[in-house]
Amino acid sequence: MIIIEFDIEKKVFNQFQKVKQMYELLRLLFSDFIGEINTKSSRINRIWVKKSILFIGLRMTEAYEINKNNSIQTI
């Protein structure tokens, strides 16, 4: 019985972590949407491509983030 309860708690915790990561990635994806919508900067465009990849990554089991160097890494 203890094993089952621990397993359920672990699954709930994992689901909570996934929701938290999804929220964080969505917040990152749309954080500067209004400011970037009319820009032509190639740096901004590269960041948006990376943010789009992050959004696609939401459907995968691995979690991703944009690090300080604006590159994607698995967390």
N, C-alpha and C positions, 0 to 999 in steps of 0.2 A: 504493500500500500504506500509506503514512503517513497518508493521508486517512482510510482505513478504520479504522486503529487509533485515530486521534484521535476519530473518530465513535463508536467502540465505548466508548472511555474516557469520552467526554462523556455517552453514554447511561447508562453504569453510574453515573457521578457524579450525574446527574439522578435516577435511581432511588433512589440512596442518600439524596439530599436529600429526596425524597418520603417515604421511610420515616422519616427523622428528623423531618420535619414532622408526620407522622401520629402518631408516638410522642409528640411534644411536645403535640399537640392532645388526644390521649387522656389524657395525664397532667394537662393543664389541666382537661379535662372531669370527671375523677374525683378531682381533688386534694382537694376539700373535700366530697365526697359525704356522708360520715358525719355531719359537723357540720351540714349544711344539710338533712338529710332531714326533720326535724320542725319547721322554722322556717316562720313565716308572713310574714316580712319581704318587702315588695314589692321592695326592692332585691335581695335574694337571688333572688327569683323572676325578676327581669329578667336577672340574671347567668346563671341556669340556661337561660333562653330563648336568650340569646346563645351559651351553651355548646352548646346543642342545634343551633343554626344552624352553629356551627363543626363539629360532628360530621357534619352533612349535607354541609358543605363538603369533607370528606375525600374524597368521591367525585368532586369536581370537579378540574379541572386547576389552578385558582388556589389559593393558600395564604392563610389568614386567621389573624389573631391578635386577642386582646383587648388593647387598649392601656391605658395608665395611667388613662384616664378611663372604663374599662369599656365602651368602644364597639368595635365590630368594624371592622377595617380589613384591606385586602388587603396582603399582603407579597410 
